[in-house]
Amino acid sequence: METGLLIVISGPAGSGKGTVNAQLLQTGDFAFSVSATTRAPRPGEVDGVNYYYISHEEFEARIASGDMLEYTSYVGNYYGTPRKEAEAVLASGKNLILEIEVDGAGQVRKKFPEAVLIMLLPPDFSTQESRLRGRGTETEDKILGRLAQTREELTHLDIYDYIVYNETGKSEICKEDILSIVRAEKLSRKRNPDAARRYFGN
Ligand code: 5GP
């Protein structure tokens, strides 16, 4: 059976990752990995749906037992992808999306050279800034911190294969862009090394 693509989607705060990922999920062709984290749930978040919320000690034990496909420490908390679930999804033939930050993306790049890494961006920096301020949910300090972090993260853009822009109000186009990437990747010669043999039926 065909194995699914391992797809990483990273995006700074305000890139609209959540909206785009929800649209991708609706197509039925993708599964999302539920990460483990040591951060506390935000209001409305559900254990086992948004994240698996576990203690610092448990996280470190799971790192030690090789249970994390990748992990990082981000703003004082651990975040990581549980290995077993991810492998089970890929073996089922579904495309697996990891919504992770840049450090974790780098680890995936090294361990799984065949993974497809996509960076989702707002159309430009000033749009990102106004999206974050428009939310009205964060202090000025936090907003400035996220913007500074975006500058740092984008110094690592070279590990990504694709950059997709999420224009305001056009997340549907963004979803289509990602579907096009997936279609093209599946048709790529490097992912079809036995095309001639299959063509001739032997
Ligand atoms: P938040 O706390 O806002 O849910 O997530 C903070 C950041 O951690 C986001 O950039 C998110 O993509 C990233 N993240 C979430 N889960 C994982 C994970 O399993 N591994 C890594 N490396 N990053 C993650």
Boltz pocket constraint, residues with backbone or C-beta under 6 A from the ligand:
constraints:
  - pocket:
      binder: B
      contacts: [[A, 9], [A, 10], [A, 11], [A, 35], [A, 36], [A, 39], [A, 70], [A, 71], [A, 72], [A, 74], [A, 79], [A, 80], [A, 81], [A, 99], [A, 100], [A, 101], [A, 103], [A, 104], [A, 105]]
      max_distance: 6.0
